[in-house]
Amino acid sequence: MKRILVFQSRSDPMRIEREAERFRIAVGTSAEADFLSAVDEKLAWTTPERLLAGYDGVIFGGSSEFDFDGGRTEEDPARLMSLVILSRAKNIIAHALECGVPLLGICYGHQLVANMYGGNVRNDKEQTKFGSYEVQLTESGKLDRLFKDMPDSFIAQYAHRDSVTELPEGATLLASSKGCKFSALRYGPRAYTTQFHPEVTRFDDLPLEYRDSSEASRLVSLWVERVVAT
């Protein structure tokens, strides 16, 4: 049984538990997930090898509370907290990439990694979206071990104000869409990020037009099978 550590960038108890339950289901039957809070200042952020000890992979999930831009003022607490989370997470992310620890960044986690490597995350109104949208694999995506059996296009669930606006240094573009330039990225052989939410099948708390995203929903368990377990 593989062990996955999930960092949650949330403070609302209901949202924390709902996200945790989604990840427990999404990792599949061959892995178990444990959870830590990215807003917990008491964690050993400066010693990532201690935080990740005993884990086979790490996930940085989304956030409905914090933004790198979000159209907020620079003094907005939600924006300032993102800088704090980034300052903590960068040690974990750098350690994972340098040591080959499998990493998966989702939505806010996608932006965290991109921010570290010059991806320029901002509130691009043309890319902001909430709901079910079509994703297109690039030629690199079609050949990638995580996405290779996925259809060339599939539906995924999105919920984000900010977006990556430039390809981060060292990243390979695996998927994009009409309203999302950088839907999925790979950094090196074992680190993946997606702007969409593969752990979400639908947003029950948002009045959105829904389309089935069963293909996208396979990605977390495929990541465990094809990246973490190899």
CORBEL-V288340 format. One record per backbone hydrogen bond with DSSP energy under -0.5 kcal/mol. NH is the residue of the N-H (numbers start at 0). CO is the residue of the C=O. E is the energy in kcal/mol with one decimal. If there is no record, write none. Layout:
BEGIN
NH,CO,E + NH,CO,E
END
This chain:
BEGIN
1,29,-2.4 + 3,31,-2.7 + 4,56,-2.4 + 5,3,-0.6 + 5,33,-2.9 + 6,4,-0.5 + 6,58,-3.1 + 7,5,-0.5 + 7,35,-2.8 + 8,6,-0.5 + 8,61,-0.8 + 9,7,-1.0 + 12,10,-0.5 + 15,11,-2.4 + 16,12,-2.3 + 17,13,-2.2 + 18,14,-2.4 + 19,15,-2.3 + 20,16,-2.4 + 21,17,-1.9 + 22,18,-2.2 + 23,19,-2.4 + 24,20,-1.6 + 25,21,-2.6 + 26,22,-2.3 + 27,24,-1.1 + 30,27,-0.7 + 31,1,-2.5 + 33,3,-2.7 + 35,5,-2.5 + 37,7,-2.7 + 38,7,-0.5 + 39,36,-1.4 + 40,38,-0.9 + 42,39,-1.2 + 44,42,-2.3 + 46,43,-1.5 + 49,46,-1.5 + 50,46,-1.5 + 51,47,-2.6 + 52,49,-0.6 + 54,51,-2.3 + 55,2,-2.9 + 56,2,-1.0 + 57,101,-2.5 + 58,4,-2.8 + 59,103,-2.3 + 60,6,-2.2 + 60,58,-0.6 + 66,77,-0.8 + 71,68,-2.1 + 75,72,-1.4 + 78,75,-0.8 + 79,75,-2.5 + 80,76,-2.3 + 81,77,-0.9 + 82,78,-1.2 + 83,79,-1.5 + 84,80,-2.8 + 85,81,-2.6 + 86,82,-2.1 + 87,83,-1.5 + 88,84,-3.3 + 89,85,-2.2 + 90,87,-0.8 + 91,87,-0.7 + 92,88,-2.8 + 93,89,-2.6 + 94,90,-2.0 + 95,91,-2.5 + 96,92,-2.5 + 97,93,-2.5 + 98,94,-2.4 + 99,95,-1.0 + 100,95,-1.7 + 101,55,-0.6 + 102,189,-2.1 + 103,57,-2.1 + 104,191,-2.4 + 105,59,-2.9 + 106,193,-3.2 + 107,105,-0.6 + 108,105,-2.6 + 110,106,-2.0 + 111,107,-2.3 + 112,108,-1.9 + 113,109,-2.0 + 114,110,-2.7 + 115,111,-1.5 + 116,112,-1.2 + 116,113,-0.5 + 117,114,-1.1 + 118,113,-3.2 + 121,119,-0.6 + 121,162,-2.2 + 123,121,-1.8 + 124,122,-0.9 + 126,123,-1.8 + 127,123,-1.6 + 128,159,-1.7 + 130,157,-2.8 + 131,208,-1.1 + 132,155,-2.6 + 134,153,-3.4 + 135,175,-3.5 + 136,151,-3.0 + 137,173,-2.4 + 141,137,-2.1 + 142,138,-0.9 + 143,139,-0.8 + 143,140,-0.5 + 147,143,-1.9 + 149,146,-2.3 + 153,134,-1.9 + 155,132,-2.6 + 157,130,-3.1 + 159,128,-2.3 + 162,121,-2.4 + 164,118,-1.0 + 164,119,-2.2 + 165,118,-2.0 + 168,116,-3.3 + 170,167,-1.8 + 171,185,-2.6 + 173,171,-0.5 + 173,183,-2.7 + 174,183,-1.4 + 175,135,-2.5 + 176,179,-2.5 + 179,176,-1.3 + 182,174,-1.4 + 182,179,-0.5 + 183,174,-1.8 + 184,192,-2.6 + 185,171,-1.8 + 186,190,-3.0 + 187,169,-0.7 + 187,185,-0.6 + 189,186,-0.6 + 190,186,-1.0 + 191,102,-2.7 + 191,189,-0.5 + 192,184,-2.4 + 193,104,-2.7 + 194,182,-2.6 + 195,182,-0.7 + 196,156,-3.1 + 197,195,-0.8 + 199,196,-1.1 + 203,201,-1.0 + 205,202,-1.4 + 207,205,-2.2 + 215,154,-0.7 + 216,212,-2.0 + 217,214,-1.5 + 218,215,-1.7 + 221,217,-2.2 + 222,218,-2.5 + 223,219,-1.9 + 224,220,-2.3 + 225,221,-3.5 + 226,222,-2.0 + 227,222,-2.3 + 228,223,-2.0 + 229,226,-0.8
END
